[in-house]
Amino acid sequence: MDFSLTDQQKLIRDTVRQFMENEVRPAVRQRDREGRFPAEEIKKLAELGCCGIMTPEEWGGSGLDTVSFVLMMEEVARVDAAMATSLGVTNSAVQVPLLGFGTEAQKKKYLSRMASGEILGAFCLTEPQAGSDAAGIQARAVRHRGLYRLNGTKTWVTNGSVAGVFIVFAKTDPDAGGKGVTAFLVEPGFKGFRVGRHEEKMGQLSSPSVEIVLNDCEVPAENRLGEEGQGLKIALGTLDGGRIGIGALAVGLAQGALDESVKYAKQRRAFEKTIGEFQAIQWMLADMQTEIEAARGLVYYAAWLKDAGKRLGSMASKAKLYASEMVNRVVYKAVQIHGSVGYSRETDVERMYRDARVTTIYEGTSEVQRMIIARDLLEKTAKEQEISSASAGSARK
């Protein structure tokens, strides 16, 4: 098994790492306090190809693989998890389904603008009464001549106040349940579209999460993404791939917390020696690094499976589940290693502690990931038993 990165992948990792250290780290703490979106920094990252990293070159993107996307996400999150969330949404949650289901005209209109960083994308699925149960959304879309009228409210829309295009899911056939969901490409300038309240969040404060209100929002028929009733398939497929990105974000955030902890453990002195010389601290650092490497292996393997065109199965869920729960354990230890100063907003680990909490919730909760993993395991076991029974029957004949 070859775990080495290509020269191009190493270049992406090193270039993004250098940019984040030089251009982003000096201001990240102040921007978090202000809840200020990093518009200029993301434009500069777009110049490095990070806003359309998996979009083909013909549509203005970098045309790179999922492993490259994972490396980019990891390096961005190592310094600023909020920025990584915004980049993950526009890259994975919007451009990937547009590539898979969009018409040539839709791709021409939106993809190159997103890949260049001219506009960002947003993904509108969650509603006040529908989170994990995507089929339970209440937003409605009614066709009227050459357009659809959308009504409903979407919540927790990442990039919602800064995006130039939104993938919005609404029911065109309410009686059909999940099979009645349809996806639409919506622009903020469309009549009946309004950005509502901003969520007052625990962490990732510079990544806006907003409410989107649709009040007879008029969407041209040519902006329907895919066919009517295909929306749930688009949404779930998008979330499956997006989980790899969140896994990478979690790994990067955890690595950043470990880096800060190692640095502090070598500097902080107590009882006439550095705290890194105490076994209690050493064991915490050892556990942190081991868990990070385990999660990184799961994430990279899921990305490799996707790039190889192999069956992904529940692998993305395994990567996301373990990495997101791992990062919460790691940042807990990071704050503990820093002691009282780790509880202060003057340190990066305090921000990292807050930023990590949402990783077990968005892009599918840990509970949903466990359901997916268990279902895949049980179905696989049932198929193996069927094959075994069939083979035994043939042998007896």
C-alpha positions in Angstrom: 0.0 0.0 0.0 1.4 3.4 -1.0 0.6 6.2 1.4 2.9 8.7 -0.2 1.7 12.0 -1.6 2.4 13.1 -5.2 4.7 16.1 -5.7 1.7 18.2 -6.7 -0.2 17.2 -3.6 2.8 18.1 -1.4 3.0 21.5 -3.2 -0.6 22.2 -2.5 -0.1 21.3 1.2 3.0 23.4 1.6 1.7 26.4 -0.3 -1.6 26.6 1.7 0.3 26.1 4.9 2.7 28.9 4.2 -0.2 31.2 3.2 -2.2 30.4 6.3 0.8 31.0 8.6 1.8 34.3 6.9 -1.5 35.8 5.8 -4.1 34.5 8.2 -2.7 33.5 11.5 -1.8 37.0 12.6 -5.4 38.3 12.5 -7.4 35.1 13.1 -8.0 35.8 16.8 -9.2 39.4 16.3 -11.4 38.4 13.4 -13.0 35.7 15.6 -13.8 38.3 18.3 -15.4 40.6 15.7 -17.2 37.8 13.9 -15.8 39.2 10.6 -15.9 37.1 7.5 -12.4 36.7 5.8 -13.4 37.9 2.4 -10.0 39.2 1.4 -8.2 36.1 2.6 -10.5 33.8 0.7 -10.0 35.8 -2.5 -6.3 35.3 -2.1 -6.8 31.6 -1.5 -8.9 31.6 -4.7 -5.8 32.8 -6.6 -4.1 29.7 -5.3 -6.9 27.5 -6.7 -8.5 26.7 -3.4 -12.1 27.9 -4.3 -12.5 25.4 -7.1 -10.0 22.8 -6.3 -12.0 19.8 -7.6 -13.7 21.7 -10.5 -12.3 20.8 -13.9 -10.1 23.3 -15.6 -12.6 23.8 -18.4 -14.9 25.4 -15.9 -12.1 27.5 -14.3 -11.2 25.2 -11.5 -7.9 23.5 -10.6 -9.1 20.0 -11.7 -7.5 18.3 -8.8 -8.5 15.2 -6.8 -10.3 14.6 -3.5 -7.0 14.0 -1.7 -5.8 17.5 -2.7 -9.1 18.9 -1.4 -8.5 17.1 1.9 -5.0 18.5 2.2 -6.2 22.0 1.5 -9.0 21.7 4.1 -6.6 20.3 6.7 -4.1 23.1 6.3 -6.7 25.8 6.4 -8.4 24.4 9.5 -5.0 24.0 11.3 -5.1 27.8 11.6 -8.8 28.8 11.1 -11.6 26.2 11.1 -14.2 28.8 10.3 -12.5 29.6 7.1 -12.2 25.9 6.2 -16.0 25.5 6.8 -16.8 28.3 4.3 -14.3 26.8 1.7 -15.7 23.3 2.2 -19.3 24.4 1.5 -18.5 26.3 -1.7 -16.2 23.6 -3.0 -17.9 20.4 -2.0 -21.5 21.2 -1.1 -22.2 23.4 -4.1 -19.8 22.9 -7.0 -19.7 19.1 -6.8 -23.5 18.6 -7.2 -23.6 21.3 -9.8 -21.0 19.4 -11.8 -22.9 16.2 -11.4 -26.5 17.4 -12.1 -26.2 20.8 -13.7 -26.9 21.7 -17.3 -24.2 23.1 -19.5 -25.8 26.6 -19.2 -25.9 26.3 -15.4 -22.2 25.2 -15.2 -21.2 28.1 -17.5 -23.1 30.6 -15.4 -21.9 29.6 -12.0 -18.9 27.3 -11.9 -16.2 29.5 -13.1 -17.3 32.4 -10.9 -17.2 30.2 -7.8 -13.9 28.6 -8.8 -12.3 32.1 -9.2 -13.7 33.2 -5.9 -15.9 35.9 -7.5 -18.8 34.4 -5.7 -19.2 31.7 -3.0 -21.8 29.0 -2.8 -24.3 28.1 -0.1 -26.3 24.9 0.6 -29.8 25.3 1.9 -31.3 22.1 3.3 -31.8 22.4 7.1 -35.0 24.0 8.4 -36.3 24.8 11.9 -38.2 21.5 12.0 -36.0 19.4 9.7 -32.3 18.7 10.4 -31.2 15.1 10.2 -34.5 14.1 8.7 -33.9 15.7 5.3 -37.1 14.2 3.8 -39.1 16.1 6.4 -38.4 19.6 5.0 -41.5 21.8 4.7 -40.3 24.4 2.0 -42.6 24.3 -1.0 -42.0 24.9 -4.7 -44.9 25.4 -7.1 -44.4 25.7 -10.9 -46.1 28.6 -12.6 -45.5 29.0 -16.3 -41.7 29.6 -16.7 -40.8 29.7 -13.1 -41.1 28.2 -9.7 -42.4 30.0 -6.6 -40.6 28.9 -3.4 -41.9 29.4 0.1 -40.3 28.4 3.3 -37.4 29.1 5.8 -33.9 27.6 5.8 -31.6 27.8 8.8 -27.9 27.4 9.6 -27.0 28.3 6.1 -23.2 28.6 6.0 -22.0 31.5 3.8 -25.6 32.6 3.7 -24.9 36.4 4.0 -22.0 36.4 1.5 -22.9 33.8 -1.1 -23.7 34.5 -4.8 -25.6 31.3 -5.4 -27.6 28.9 -3.2 -28.7 25.3 -3.7 -32.1 25.3 -2.2 -34.2 22.2 -1.6 -38.0 22.4 -1.6 -40.9 20.0 -2.2 -42.5 20.1 -5.6 -44.7 17.1 -4.6 -45.5 17.2 -0.8 -47.4 14.0 -1.0 -44.4 12.0 -2.3 -42.3 12.5 0.9 -38.6 12.3 0.1 -39.3 11.5 -3.5 -41.0 14.9 -3.9 -37.9 17.0 -3.1 -36.4 19.1 -5.8 -33.2 21.2 -5.9 -32.9 24.8 -7.3 -30.1 27.2 -8.0 -31.2 30.5 -6.4 -29.5 33.9 -6.5 -29.8 36.4 -3.7 -31.2 39.0 -6.1 -34.2 36.9 -7.0 -37.6 38.4 -6.0 -38.9 37.0 -2.7 -35.4 36.0 -1.4 -34.3 37.5 1.9 -31.4 36.9 4.4 -32.9 36.6 7.9 -31.3 36.6 11.3 -27.7 35.5 12.0 -27.2 32.7 14.4 -25.5 33.6 17.7 -23.0 30.7 17.7 -20.6 29.1 20.2 -17.7 28.9 17.7 -16.6 29.4 14.2 -17.8 33.0 14.6 -16.2 34.4 11.4 -18.1 31.8 9.2 -21.7 33.3 8.9 -24.6 30.9 9.6 -27.9 32.6 8.7 -31.6 32.1 8.1 -32.9 32.3 4.6 -36.5 33.3 4.1 -38.3 32.5 0.8 -41.5 34.4 0.3 -42.9 33.5 -3.1 -39.3 33.5 -4.3 -39.3 33.5 -8.1 -36.8 31.0 -9.6 -36.6 30.5 -13.3 -37.4 27.0 -14.5 -34.0 26.7 -16.1 -32.5 27.1 -12.6 -33.9 23.8 -11.4 -31.0 21.5 -10.6 -31.6 18.0 -11.9 -35.1 16.7 -12.4 -38.2 17.2 -10.2 -38.1 14.7 -7.3 -34.3 14.2 -7.6 -33.5 16.7 -4.8 -33.1 14.2 -2.0 -30.7 12.1 -4.0 -28.6 15.2 -4.8 -28.6 16.3 -1.1 -27.7 13.0 0.4 -25.0 12.3 -2.2 -23.5 15.8 -1.6 -23.5 15.3 2.2 -21.8 11.9 1.7 -18.8 13.5 -0.1 -18.9 16.6 2.2 -18.2 14.4 5.2 -14.8 13.7 3.9 -14.1 17.4 3.9 -15.4 17.8 7.5 -13.2 14.9 8.5 -10.2 16.7 7.1 -11.2 19.9 8.8 -11.4 18.0 12.1 -7.9 16.6 11.5 -6.4 20.0 10.7 -8.0 21.6 13.7 -6.8 18.9 16.0 -3.3 19.2 14.5 -3.3 22.9 15.2 -4.3 22.2 18.8 -1.5 19.7 19.2 1.0 22.1 17.7 0.1 24.7 20.3 0.2 22.2 23.1 3.6 20.9 22.2 5.0 24.5 22.0 3.4 25.4 25.3 4.6 22.2 27.1 8.2 23.0 26.0 8.0 26.6 27.3 5.9 26.5 30.5 7.9 25.7 33.6 6.6 24.3 36.9 8.5 22.7 39.8 11.8 23.7 38.2 11.3 21.9 34.9 9.1 22.3 31.8 5.7 20.7 32.0 6.6 18.6 29.0 8.9 16.6 31.2 6.0 15.4 33.3 4.6 12.0 32.4 1.0 13.2 32.7 1.6 15.8 30.0 3.6 13.4 27.8 0.8 10.8 27.9 -1.8 13.4 26.8 0.4 14.5 23.9 1.0 10.9 22.9 -2.7 10.1 22.9 -3.5 13.3 21.0 -1.0 12.6 18.2 -2.0 8.9 17.9 -5.7 9.8 17.6 -4.9 12.4 15.0 -2.9 10.0 12.9 -5.6 7.4 13.1 -8.2 9.9 11.9 -6.0 11.2 9.2 -5.6 7.6 7.9 -9.4 7.2 7.7 -9.9 10.5 6.0 -7.2 10.0 3.4 -8.5 6.5 2.7 -12.0 7.7 2.1 -10.6 10.4 -0.2 -8.6 7.8 -2.1 -11.6 5.5 -2.5 -13.6 8.4 -4.0 -10.8 9.3 -6.4 -10.3 5.7 -7.4 -14.0 5.4 -8.3 -14.4 2.5 -5.8 -17.4 1.9 -3.6 -17.3 4.5 -0.8 -20.0 2.7 1.2 -19.9 4.0 4.8 -16.3 5.0 4.7 -17.0 8.7 4.6 -19.2 8.3 7.6 -16.5 6.4 9.5 -14.0 9.1 8.7 -16.3 11.9 9.7 -17.5 10.1 12.9 -14.1 9.3 14.2 -12.4 12.6 13.2 -15.1 14.8 14.6 -15.2 13.0 17.9 -11.4 12.8 18.0 -10.9 16.6 17.6 -13.2 17.2 20.6 -11.1 14.9 22.7 -7.9 16.6 21.5 -8.9 20.2 22.1 -10.1 19.2 25.6 -6.6 18.0 26.3 -5.1 21.0 24.7 -7.0 23.4 27.0 -6.0 21.1 30.0 -2.3 21.3 29.1 -2.5 25.1 28.9 -4.2 25.2 32.3 -5.9 28.5 33.3 -4.4 30.3 30.3 -6.1 27.8 28.0 -9.4 29.1 29.3 -8.5 32.6 28.3 -9.5 34.2 25.0 -5.9 35.3 24.6 -5.0 31.8 23.5 -5.7 29.9 20.2 -6.7 26.7 22.0 -9.7 28.5 23.6 -11.0 29.3 20.1 -10.2 25.9 18.8 -12.2 24.3 21.7 -15.3 26.3 20.7 -14.7 25.7 16.9 -14.4 22.0 17.3 -17.8 21.4 19.0 -19.9 21.7 15.9 -18.0 19.0 13.9 -20.0 16.2 15.5 -23.2 18.0 14.4 -23.0 19.5 10.9 -22.8 17.5 7.7 -24.7 14.8 9.6 -24.6 14.2 13.4 -22.5 11.4 15.0 -25.7 9.6 15.6 -26.6 9.7 11.9 -23.1 8.5 11.0 -23.5 5.5 13.3 -26.8 4.6 11.7 -25.2 4.7 8.3 -22.2 2.6 9.4 -24.4 0.0 11.2 -26.8 -0.2 8.3 -24.0 -0.8 5.8 -22.5 -3.4 8.1 -25.7 -5.3 8.5 -26.6 -5.2 4.8 -23.1 -6.4 3.9 -23.3 -9.3 6.5 -26.8 -10.3 5.1 -25.4 -10.4 1.5 -22.4 -12.5 2.6 -24.7 -15.0 4.3 -26.9 -15.2 1.2 -23.8 -15.9 -0.9 -22.5 -18.5 1.6 -25.9 -20.3 1.7 -26.1 -20.3 -2.1 -22.6 -21.7 -2.4 -23.3 -24.4 0.2 -26.5 -25.4 -1.7 -24.5 -25.7 -5.0 -21.9 -27.8 -3.3 -24.6 -30.3 -1.9 -26.0 -30.7 -5.4 
